[in-house]
Amino acid sequence: MSKQIPFGFIIGILLTALIGGIIGGGATVKLLSPENQEAAEKVVEKQVYIENSQIIDTIKKISPSVVSIVITKDLPAYRQRIFNSPSPDSQNLGGSKYQTVEIGGGSGFIITADGLVVTNKHVVDDSSASYTIILNDGTEYSTEIISLDESNDIAVLQIIDENEPVDGLPVAKLGNSDKIQIGQQVVAVGSSLNEYENTVTTGVISAKGRSITAGSVYPITSLTNLIQTDAAITLGNSGGPLVNLNGEVIGINTALDTENESISFAIPINDALSIIEGGAQERT
């Protein structure tokens, strides 16, 4: 035998649902009110401001220590046209006209106040070329190659001033690349396309422990344990720093995937420490 539900009980349920709907609707309207929308927008703006401030502070910390490396070479007239047109500065050497021509470049960063610079080996591997270092403020120096490590594509240079001892240069702070995380935001700085000094790009760490075979105009080299990032790195960025948002160098920008502009690679700074320390010892 079916049991009849009291009419009063049904009315109570309907009233409860109605009151709940009114309260819920009122809360929704309140959430969508201009005041709450404005508050939500302020939260988003604050987050964007914090992120932008971190990147700006990072750039201020690292940029003074980033250098451009200009590669020049004395070439006979018939080879000058490969790189650019002859200039009035041509000189007659051995019966042939020679001219000092800029043939390429790269980037690097200062690691000691008296002028030790880290870059890629492939940036400075032409023993017949000359290398000029240009600081962030435009000051130019000669340089001496202290050590080269072909297997890891790392070079250590010494800034030279013929007039007085080098000292007081801005120094990059080295971080710990063993602590990096996939998805971590990073900043790359370098002389993009050998033309735009101290160009800044941002991205994230896309992967760790990558292995690649790099080679174009340089000898083919296999590199392992690389950091993969989507921060744009172009020709000329080679040797520049990859830094975290504390302004610490966690990698040395070294290669890009020419078929995919969002894939670039950097050597973990921890993998370079022994080479850097060896270079410092060789100098002394």
Secondary structure, 3 states (H helix, E strand, C coil): CCCCCCHHHHHHHHHHHHHHHHHHHHHHHHHCCHHHHHHHHHHHHHHHHHHHHHHHHHHHHHHHHEEEEEEEEEEEHHHHHHHCCCCCCCEEECCEEEEEEEEEEEEEEECCCCCEEEECHHHCCCCCCEEEEECCCCCEEEEEEEEEECCCCEEEEEEECCCCCCCCCCCCEECCHHHCCCCCEEEEEEEECCCEEEEEEEEEEEEEEEEEEECCCCCCEEEEEEEEECCCCCCCCCCCEEECCCCEEEEEEEEECCCCCCCEEEEEHHHHHHHHHHHHHHHC
